[in-house]
Structures are given as structure tokens and as C-alpha cells.
Amino acid sequence: MTLFGRTLDGTEIASLVSLLLVLVLWIGAWRGERDWTRWFRTWEADRKARRDAERAAENGGDGPAAPGAPRGPWS
């Protein structure tokens, strides 16, 4: 086989094939990580929206909590 004017033997062809397979593997892993990150950000935003709605309902729907009201994960 000739590639760019260079004759390749069996080991060089096997190396090229394995390099391409590793590239495909990395692209697949990257896509999976990207999809998981996108899902997690959406889930977290939805969870925050639900929590904000629950807090608004607890406060009687009068907007944000009073300045002296407890805030944060400990409340």
C-alpha cells in the first residue's frame, strides 16, 4: 500500500488502523461525557427551579424570603 508516496508494510498499516480505532474510542468517550454534562446541568437547573417554587410556596407566594430569613443548604 502506498500513502503519500511512501510504501507501508504490515506493521505500519496495523499502527495506522489502531491509531484510528483509538481516535474513534476517544471521540465516543468525549461525546458521552458531553452528553452527561448537558443532562446534569439541565437536571440541576430543573431541581433549582422546583426548590425555588417550593420556597415561594412556603413564604406564601410573596416573593423572595425576608432579609433575616435563613438561607442556604442548612435551612
C-alpha positions as CSV (number, residue, x, y, z in Angstrom):
1,M,0.0,0.0,0.0
2,T,1.3,3.5,-0.8
3,L,0.3,6.6,1.2
4,F,1.7,10.0,0.2
5,G,4.3,8.3,-2.0
6,R,5.6,6.1,0.9
7,T,5.2,2.3,0.8
8,L,3.7,1.0,4.0
9,D,4.4,-2.5,5.3
10,G,2.1,-4.6,7.5
11,T,3.2,-3.1,10.9
12,E,2.8,0.4,9.7
13,I,-0.7,-0.4,8.4
14,A,-1.6,-2.0,11.7
15,S,-0.3,1.0,13.6
16,L,-2.4,3.3,11.4
17,V,-5.5,1.2,11.9
18,S,-5.0,1.0,15.7
19,L,-4.4,4.8,15.8
20,L,-7.7,5.4,14.0
21,L,-9.5,3.0,16.4
22,V,-8.2,4.8,19.4
23,L,-9.3,8.1,17.9
24,V,-12.8,6.7,17.4
25,L,-12.8,5.5,21.1
26,W,-11.7,8.9,22.4
27,I,-14.4,10.7,20.3
28,G,-17.0,8.3,21.7
29,A,-15.9,8.9,25.3
30,W,-15.9,12.6,24.7
31,R,-19.4,12.6,23.3
32,G,-20.6,10.5,26.3
33,E,-19.1,12.9,28.7
34,R,-20.5,15.9,26.9
35,D,-24.0,14.4,26.9
36,W,-23.8,13.5,30.6
37,T,-22.7,17.1,31.4
38,R,-25.6,18.5,29.4
39,W,-28.0,16.2,31.2
40,F,-26.7,17.1,34.6
41,R,-26.8,20.8,34.0
42,T,-30.4,20.5,32.8
43,W,-31.3,18.3,35.8
44,E,-29.7,20.8,38.2
45,A,-31.5,23.8,36.8
46,D,-34.8,21.9,37.0
47,R,-34.1,21.0,40.6
48,K,-33.3,24.6,41.5
49,A,-36.4,25.8,39.8
50,R,-38.5,23.3,41.8
51,R,-36.8,24.2,45.0
52,D,-37.3,27.9,44.3
53,A,-41.0,27.2,43.7
54,E,-41.3,25.3,46.9
55,R,-39.7,28.1,48.9
56,A,-42.0,30.6,47.2
57,A,-45.0,28.5,48.2
58,E,-43.7,28.2,51.8
59,N,-43.4,32.0,52.0
60,G,-47.0,32.4,50.9
61,G,-46.0,33.4,47.4
62,D,-44.9,36.9,48.5
63,G,-41.6,36.8,46.5
64,P,-38.2,36.3,48.0
65,A,-37.7,35.5,51.6
66,A,-37.3,38.2,54.2
67,P,-33.7,39.5,54.7
68,G,-33.5,37.9,58.1
69,A,-34.9,34.5,57.0
70,P,-32.4,31.6,57.0
71,R,-30.9,30.8,53.6
72,G,-28.6,28.2,52.2
73,P,-28.3,24.4,52.4
74,W,-28.8,24.4,56.2
75,S,-32.3,25.8,56.1
